[in-house]
Amino acid sequence: MEQPKQVDRQSIIEETMAKLSYYCLYLTKNKWDSEEITQEAVLKTLMKYPEEAFPPSVGLLKKIAYHAWIDRIRKQKKEELVSEIQDTTLAERQDNVQHMEQLRKLTPKQLIVFVLKEAFHYQSAEIADLLELNESAVKALLHRGRINIQADTIHPLVRNSWENLEQEEFFELIELSLNRDDPAEMIRILPTVFRTSKPYLQTNSNLYMAAA
């Protein structure tokens, strides 16, 4: 007497699973995903309901499968977003390192003027007022700095210009200003950089224009 009931239950399970599989294939549009979502829906059902109550209604299984698929999509999108952010961050870091290496081709004065102009968008006249230079001197520093950046190597006069300054500490302050998008830290060191006496500049103007 028990055998027909067992056969009937097995038929119901097979019919329910067939409908669930068809729904999951329709939902995911992919054979492999549909099989995984089908299995996940069954496992979640068995964890929530007693085994003897399986299978529940097809509607309930479809609902569980639907939410499992939505959770998977959200997880995938989150992972893609995290990966994209990480890739972007890595690319930005690499760009920053490359940019900082390019800036090492500049003298301290060229560096200050170049960063104020290119990164913080100061006008030449504003830079001249800030550094107590005339505008022609600022433009000369910018011009020479751009030439140095395009060069393949660091000019010997650029290396010599760093002799009386702690270059790494200097660049740390520059990088700090850039990261904060605030030139305050950089401006703080201006007296250290622009302390050369005017008579010296006047008597050595050619050398100054080359190395400043």
C-alpha positions in Angstrom: 0.0 0.0 0.0 2.9 2.3 0.6 4.5 1.8 -2.8 2.0 3.9 -4.8 2.4 6.8 -2.4 6.2 6.6 -2.8 5.9 6.5 -6.6 3.5 9.4 -6.5 5.9 11.4 -4.3 8.8 10.6 -6.6 6.8 11.7 -9.6 5.9 15.0 -7.9 9.5 15.6 -7.1 10.6 14.9 -10.7 7.9 17.2 -12.1 8.6 19.9 -9.6 12.4 19.8 -10.3 11.7 19.9 -14.0 9.6 23.0 -13.6 12.2 24.6 -11.3 15.0 23.8 -13.7 13.1 25.3 -16.6 12.4 28.4 -14.6 16.1 28.8 -13.6 17.2 28.4 -17.2 14.7 31.1 -18.2 15.9 33.3 -15.3 19.7 33.0 -15.8 19.8 32.4 -19.6 22.8 30.1 -18.9 22.9 26.4 -18.4 25.7 26.4 -15.8 24.2 29.2 -13.8 20.7 27.6 -14.0 22.0 24.3 -12.6 23.7 26.1 -9.7 20.7 28.2 -8.9 18.5 25.1 -9.0 20.7 23.3 -6.6 21.0 26.3 -4.3 17.2 26.7 -4.2 16.8 23.0 -3.3 19.5 23.2 -0.6 18.0 26.3 0.9 14.5 24.7 0.9 15.9 21.5 2.6 17.6 23.7 5.2 14.4 25.6 6.0 11.8 22.9 5.8 11.8 19.2 6.9 12.8 16.7 4.3 9.5 14.9 4.4 7.8 18.2 3.4 9.9 18.3 0.1 8.9 19.3 -2.5 7.1 22.4 -1.5 5.1 24.3 -4.0 6.7 25.2 -7.3 5.9 28.9 -6.6 7.9 28.8 -3.4 10.9 27.1 -5.1 10.8 29.7 -7.8 10.7 32.5 -5.3 13.8 31.0 -3.5 15.6 30.6 -6.8 14.8 34.1 -7.8 16.2 35.6 -4.7 19.3 33.4 -4.9 19.9 34.7 -8.5 19.4 38.3 -7.4 21.9 37.8 -4.6 24.4 36.3 -7.0 24.0 39.2 -9.4 24.5 41.7 -6.6 27.6 39.9 -5.4 29.1 39.8 -8.9 28.4 43.5 -9.4 30.0 44.3 -6.0 33.0 42.3 -6.9 33.3 43.9 -10.3 33.0 47.4 -8.7 35.6 46.5 -6.0 37.9 45.2 -8.8 37.3 48.3 -10.9 38.1 50.6 -7.9 41.2 48.6 -7.1 42.4 48.7 -10.7 41.6 52.4 -10.9 43.4 53.0 -7.6 46.4 51.0 -8.8 46.5 52.9 -12.1 46.3 56.2 -10.2 49.1 55.2 -7.9 51.2 54.2 -10.9 50.4 57.5 -12.6 51.3 59.4 -9.4 54.6 57.6 -9.1 55.4 58.3 -12.7 54.4 62.0 -12.3 56.5 62.4 -9.2 59.5 60.8 -11.0 59.0 63.3 -13.8 59.0 66.2 -11.3 62.4 65.0 -10.1 63.8 66.5 -13.3 63.1 70.0 -12.0 65.0 72.2 -9.7 63.3 73.2 -6.4 62.2 76.6 -7.9 61.0 75.1 -11.1 59.1 72.5 -9.1 57.4 75.0 -7.0 56.4 77.2 -9.9 55.4 74.2 -12.1 53.1 72.7 -9.4 51.5 76.0 -8.5 50.8 76.6 -12.2 49.8 73.1 -13.5 48.3 71.4 -10.4 46.8 74.4 -8.5 46.1 76.5 -11.6 47.7 79.7 -10.2 48.1 82.5 -12.7 51.7 83.6 -13.5 51.0 87.0 -11.9 49.7 85.3 -8.7 52.8 83.1 -8.6 55.0 86.1 -9.1 53.4 88.0 -6.2 53.6 84.9 -4.0 57.3 84.3 -4.7 58.2 88.0 -4.9 59.5 87.6 -8.4 58.6 89.4 -11.6 56.3 87.6 -14.0 59.0 87.2 -16.6 61.1 85.2 -14.1 58.1 82.9 -13.4 57.5 82.3 -17.1 61.2 81.5 -17.5 61.1 79.0 -14.7 58.0 77.4 -16.2 59.7 77.3 -19.7 62.9 75.7 -18.4 60.9 73.3 -16.2 58.9 72.0 -19.1 62.1 71.5 -21.1 63.6 69.5 -18.2 60.5 67.3 -17.9 60.7 66.4 -21.6 64.4 65.5 -21.2 65.4 61.8 -21.0 67.8 62.4 -18.1 68.1 64.7 -15.2 70.3 67.7 -16.0 73.5 67.9 -13.8 72.6 71.5 -12.9 69.3 70.2 -11.6 71.1 67.7 -9.4 73.4 70.4 -8.1 70.4 72.6 -7.2 69.3 70.1 -4.5 72.6 70.1 -2.7 71.4 72.3 0.2 67.9 70.8 0.5 66.5 67.6 1.8 65.1 66.4 -1.5 63.0 63.5 -0.1 61.4 65.6 2.6 60.8 68.3 0.0 58.9 65.8 -2.3 57.0 64.4 0.7 55.6 67.9 1.3 54.9 68.4 -2.4 53.0 65.0 -2.5 51.1 65.9 0.6 49.9 69.2 -0.9 48.9 67.4 -4.1 47.0 64.6 -2.2 45.2 67.2 -0.1 44.6 69.4 -3.1 45.9 72.2 -0.9 49.2 74.1 -1.6 49.6 75.2 2.0 52.3 72.8 2.9 54.2 73.6 -0.2 53.9 77.3 0.3 55.2 76.9 3.8 58.7 75.9 2.4 58.9 78.9 0.0 61.3 80.9 2.1 63.7 77.9 2.2 63.7 77.6 -1.6 63.6 81.3 -2.6 66.3 82.6 -0.3 69.0 83.3 -2.8 70.2 86.9 -2.7 69.2 89.2 -5.5 72.8 90.5 -6.1 73.8 86.9 -6.7 71.0 86.4 -9.2 72.0 89.6 -11.0 75.7 88.7 -11.3 75.0 85.1 -12.3 71.9 85.6 -14.4 72.9 83.2 -17.2 73.6 80.4 -14.8 70.5 81.2 -12.9 68.3 81.0 -16.0 69.8 77.6 -16.9 69.5 76.0 -13.5 66.8 77.9 -11.6 
